[in-house]
Amino acid sequence: MTTASEKRAAFRRLHESGCFVIPNPWDIGSVRFLQSMGAKALATTSAGYAWTRGNGDGAVERDEMLRHIAELSAAARVPMNADFENGYAHDPAGVAESVRLCCDTGVSGLSIEDFTGDRDNPLYDLDNAVARMRAARAAIDKAGADVFLTGRAEGLIRNRPDFDDIIRRLKAFSAAGADCLYAPGLVTREQISKVVDAVAPKPVNLLMGGPSDLTVPIIAKLGVRRISVGGALARAAWGGFIRTAKLILEQGSFQGFADAAPGAEIMKGLKG
């Protein structure tokens, strides 16, 4: 069995060169299937897991999320990164305590957002956001866990699309100890290149959550090190479920099962 320290070391190596995709499973089955397909690393999705519990994204309490992260980390042979939302605290001391607990799950990396949870005032002011990131870094270092820290600037997806401010935040998070930088909502090649150049030589995570003419080779040429999909795989699964259920319940048709995966293929992936 691969140890937590071995997975953490492997996760760091993945960020040193090239570009890799880090899919986001939401349960043990999706973890096993994705790693059987050759995924080099995986990441939790707070939204994907919340939906399995009948909740909205952000509605899962810290202790429950920590149990989920620990379960997925234990199920994975490859590194697991935690979507750790805003650290489940507003103040730096609270973030530090949450991060310490997350390190204990065996996770290989975690991300901290600058989203407050308040739709009307969605971003922490820069000084507080930096202090929170610095606290997360200190908690990891104190634990001796070598967990890979990602700093997230949420402005583009929180109705605060000031690109200069996003760049300023990413640079500040890098200086505060983030190992990787992430601004969900980047769409154009120009935006992606500007972020990559601004935080170099630190690696950048790019979110791909919908159809795009960007491919992994194109994204790699732009200098991105890591590509995640957030809740998009979970949404794709829900999409198939909803379409098929509507055909049954609204039209009395079972044609939606034409695209269903064979049980044998599912079990092969789960055992792989």
N, C-alpha and C positions, 0 to 999 in steps of 0.2 A: 504494500500500500504506500502511495506517495504521501510523505509527511507535509504538514502545513509549511514548514520552513523550505522544503524543496519546491513546493508550488509557488511560494512567494519569490524565490530566487528565479524560477522559470518565468514568472510574470514580469519581473524587471528586465530580464533578457529580451523578452518579446518587444519591449519598448525601445530597445537600443538601435534598431535599424529595421528597414522595411516597413510593411503595413500589414496589419492582420484584422480580421473581423472577429468581434466579440459578441456573439448572439446572446439574447436575453431569455432564458427559460423561466418558468414560473412554478414548476413543481419537479419532483424527483424524476418522473417519466420524461419530461422534456429535457432535463439535464442529461440523462443517460442517452437519449436519442441523439442529441446534438454532439456529444462527445464521441459517439459511435460513428458519426459522419466526419470526424476529423477536426472539430473545432479545437483550436489551441488554447482557448480560454473562454470563460463564460461570465455573464454578469446577471445579477438579479434585476427584476423590474418591479418597482413598488406598485405600479399600476396593475401589471399582470397578476401579481399575487393578490392585491386588494380585490380585484374582480372575482377571484375564486372564492373569496369570503363574503361576497355580496356587498362590498364596500366600494366607495370611490377612491381614486388615488389620493393619498395623503390622510386617509381616515383610519389607517392601521396604527395601533399604538406601538410604542418603541419595543416593549418586551416581546410582543407577538412577532414583530418584524425581526428581532434578534433571533428568536427561535427558528423562524423561516430561513434566515441567512445561514444559521448553523446547520440546519438540515440539508440545505443545498450544498454548502461547502463540504460536508461530510460525504455527500453522494457523488461528488465530482472527483475524478482523477486529475483533472486539469485545474489551473487557477480559477478562482471565483472572485469577481469584483462585486462589491455591495453597492446598490443604489441606496444610499443612506439618507436621502432627502436633505433636510437642513440640519441634520445632527440631532433632531428631536429636542432642541433647546434653542432659546434665543440668545442667552448670554454665553460668553466664551467658556466659563467654568462648566456649564451644563453640557456644552458640545464636547469638551474634554472627557467628561464622565461617560457620555454616550459612545464616543470613539474608543475609549478604553474597553468598554463592554463588547463593542463590535470586534475589536482585535481578538478577544477571547473566543470568538466563534470559529476561528481557524481560517477566516477569509484572507485572500491574498491582496485585496485592494478595497478602497472605499472612496466614495465621492461625497463632497459637502457642497450644498447649494447656498446661494445668497438670497433665496426666496423666503420671505417672512411667513407665508401662509395667508397673508391679508391681501385680498385682490385689489383693494383700494390703495394700499401702500406696500407694494409687493417686494421691494428690495431693501435689504439692510443698508444703512448708509455705509459708505466705503470704509471708514475707520472701524466700524463694528464688524463689517464683513471680513476685513483683514485680521482683526483680533480673533475672530472665530476660527479662521483658517490657521492662524499661528497656534491657537490652542489645540486644534486637531493634530497639527504636526508635533507639538510637544508631547501630547498624550501617546502618540505612536512611538516616539523616540523613548519615552520613559518606560513604556511596556517592552521595549526591545523587540518589537514584533516585525519590523521591517515591512510593514504594510504600505502598499503603494497608494499615495494620496492624490486624488484628483480634485481640483478646484473648478467649480461650475459657476459661470456667470449667466443668469437666467433671463436677462432683459429681453431678448428677442422673443421669448415665448410667454412673457409676463406683461405684455403691452407697454414695455419701456425700451423701444428699439433704437436707443441712442448708441450707435456703433462705436463712437469714440469712447463713451463711458464703458462699454463692454471690453474694449481693448485695455483701457486703464485698469479695470478690475482684474482681468486675467494677468496682466503684468504684476499687479500688486499681490495676487494670490501666489504667483510664482515666487516672488521675493519672500513671501511669508512661509514658504516651504512646500507648496504643492509640487508634486512630481510630474503631474500631467494637467493640461488645461482643456476646458470643455465649455463651449458656448452653444447649447442646443438651439436650433433654429437657423443655423447657417445654411444657405441655399445655393448661392452663386459661387462660381469659381473664384471670383474676385474677393468675396468675403472670406472664403476658406484660406486663400493665399495670404491675405492680410493678417489673419489670426496666426497662421503658421509662422510667418515672418516676425510678427510682433513678439512671440514668446520663445523663439528659437534660442538655444537648442533644446528646450523642453518639448516633449511630445504633445501632440494634440489629438483629442478624441473628437470624432465627427459623428453626429447622430444622423442616421438615414431611416426615416420613419414613414416614407411614402414612395410612390413611383418617381423615378428620376432618370435622366439620361446619363447621370454620373454612374460609373462602374468602379469596381475596386481598382483596376489598373489606372484609371483616370485620377481617382482620389489619391492613390499612392504617388503619382507624379506631382500632385499638388503639395506633397510633403506631409500628409497626414499619416500618423503612425497607427492609429486605432480607430475602427469603425464599429459603433454599436447601433442597435436597432430599437432600444427602449421597449415600449409596450407593443411594437408593431407586429411581432410574431404572435403575441397573444391576441391582438386585434384581428389578425388574419384567421386564427383559429375560431374566434368568435364570429367572424364574418361567414365562414362556412357553416357553422352551427345555426346562425340566424337565418341564412338563406334557405337551408334545408328545412328548418322548422317551419318557416313561413309557407313553403310549398306544401308541407303536410297539413298544417292547421288551417291554411286559407284556401288551398286549392285541392286538397285531398290527394296530392301527388307525392310519390316517393322517388321522383327522378333526381332529387338532390343527392341521393346516395351514390350516384354514378361516379362522383369524384372522391368518394370515401377511400381512405387507405385500407388495404387488406390487413386483416388481423395478423397474418403471418409476417408481413413487412414491419408492422409495429413491434411485434415481439422480437424480431431479429435485431431491430435497432435498440430495444431496451436491454438486450443481452450482450450487445456489442461492446 
